[in-house]
Amino acid sequence: MPESKSLRLWDDNPTEDDMLGFGPVVESVVGAVSSPDLDPVTVALQSSWGGGKSSALKLIEKRLRLNEEFVVVVCDPWEYDDLPKAEVRALLIGQVLQALATQPGFIGDAKKLLKRIAWVKVGATITNMVLARTVDAEKLVDAFTPSAEEPTSMAGFRKEFEELMKTSVDIKKVIVLVDDLDRCSPDSVVAILEAIKVFLSVSKMAFVLAAEEALIRFAIERSTNSGARNTYSDRYLEKIVQLPVRLPTLSREDAETFIALLLSHRRGEDPKRTEALIAHVADRRVSSTKPYIGGPYATGVQVPNSEDLGLAAQIAQGLSADKWSSPRAIKRFLNAWGVRVSIAGDRGADLDLGVMLKLYILEDRFPKSFASLVEAQPEERGPMLDDWEAWAKAEVDDAERPKPDGVEDETRGWASTAPGLASVAGKIDAYLNVAATFTSASAGDGLSSEALRLMDDLLDSSKPIRIAAVNDVVALPVEDRGAVVTRLLQRAGAVDASVAIESAAEVAKSDPGLAEPFHEAVRTHALRHVLPASVIDIAAVDGAEATLTQLVEELGIEADVREMARQELAALGGSGA
């Protein structure tokens, strides 16, 4: 990107390099799960979406694996989120046993110990699995479905597992790291928590759950049909989690440091010098020496490039709080900007990186104002930017410096900061043309900037993320909610239609006046994309009879969708014939 303006993307995978200053939290969690005074123990590692939980968990794993007396089991239940609860529960138990099977001295006693399990069928299945070092999901599910004469209490399994752990004299702790729990469906979340309850009273067991607490509470309430009974979910969690630990939210200064490290890491040719820079930053954090990425630098430390430091400061200053406080959102921002810079460079855009960055900040934070700039005639952009910057630097409500048409009040801070754009207005066309191919100027019609920012989350594959986005949309004015409903359904043919319809229905249920626009948009834009599961979402919005009737009668509708619509219509008292 900088200098060569070549494309550079950052993946969303967790990292073992602590660029976020999580070291103190990592040490606290490692100390807790290692302590003989906390045995067994479950730690909840919490942060908001994109707050760095997976990276922190990776750092914890790296630290724990230094101790050969620890067995570390990494579990990502989101990988098998679509399985039944019993299968999810069994797979977690199987992963623990499979990890134990690799320990010296364990395999020889495994068969003898597992045969003592009260659930004979469970013991036999897991014994074979452990000895073969494989996980057979079907056998595990079958094993965990006891016949009428078999005991159904998990207490028997816990007792036998405790005996098994006592015989493992070389193992100090088995530590299970569970990632992405808050991305799972409510039933899978509860299945994992139930599996943990099996182990909670067993010595030598420790769990670290990476999850946002509010989403876990929601999952408990939804899966157990406890409604909005917060007291129930509170007590449920209290029985499982002994130590909640919250990751620190990034400050703007933390974000600037993180961005500078990412940019420096991209330039770094010697990984050891990059690691030395990260360690340098960590030392300055401990001593509260600011700026954290500042000098002087010891020999062997990669010295940050001045351009990178300037860009990092500009990005941190320009991003909205919800972005600079989220490591994941920062990476997404950098990637989206990098794509635009690379393509614009290929198309002849001779612009300073700071200029292109300022334009992308406008596009990202204030898409309606960005659309006004894109839609202006090239010869009008210079005067428009002149007026925009003059208005931004003038006193508020200065009649001599009016705000340009199509510009939002919230852009005052953006327009007043360097670099100025009016002086390069004649050079920005290539960049604006590239940006318009990613976000059409018409894409924002009818939607506020805040609503536009929530669209991606409303269509996310993770239900908890969608739920959080719906809650944010519901807090918007009703006209914004109506525009969101329509836009989601207009996109049903280009995205996962079931997700678009589900989110649109949840928003529509927030106000009686949104029901009719919802159904009209379904019939106009999404009818041919409806799946059986979506019929239930449609029926849940008031006034569904006409839409369901059209699904029943319209030619070309899939038979299973038609049948589901017929059933829902009959349930509402309509004609399902």
PyMOL commands that set and color helices and strands:
alter all, ss='L'
color gray80, all
select helices_A, chain A and resi 23-34+53-64+77-80+85-100+107-114+120-132+137-143+155-167+181-183+186-200+213-223+230-238+252-267+271-286+306-318+321-324+327-346+353-365+367-375+378-393+409-416+422-427+429-438+441-444+449-458+463-474+478-490+497-508+512-529+532-539+545-553+559-571
alter helices_A, ss='H'
color red, helices_A
select strands_A, chain A and resi 41-46+70-75+173-178+205-210+243-246
alter strands_A, ss='S'
color yellow, strands_A
deselect
rebuild
show_as cartoon
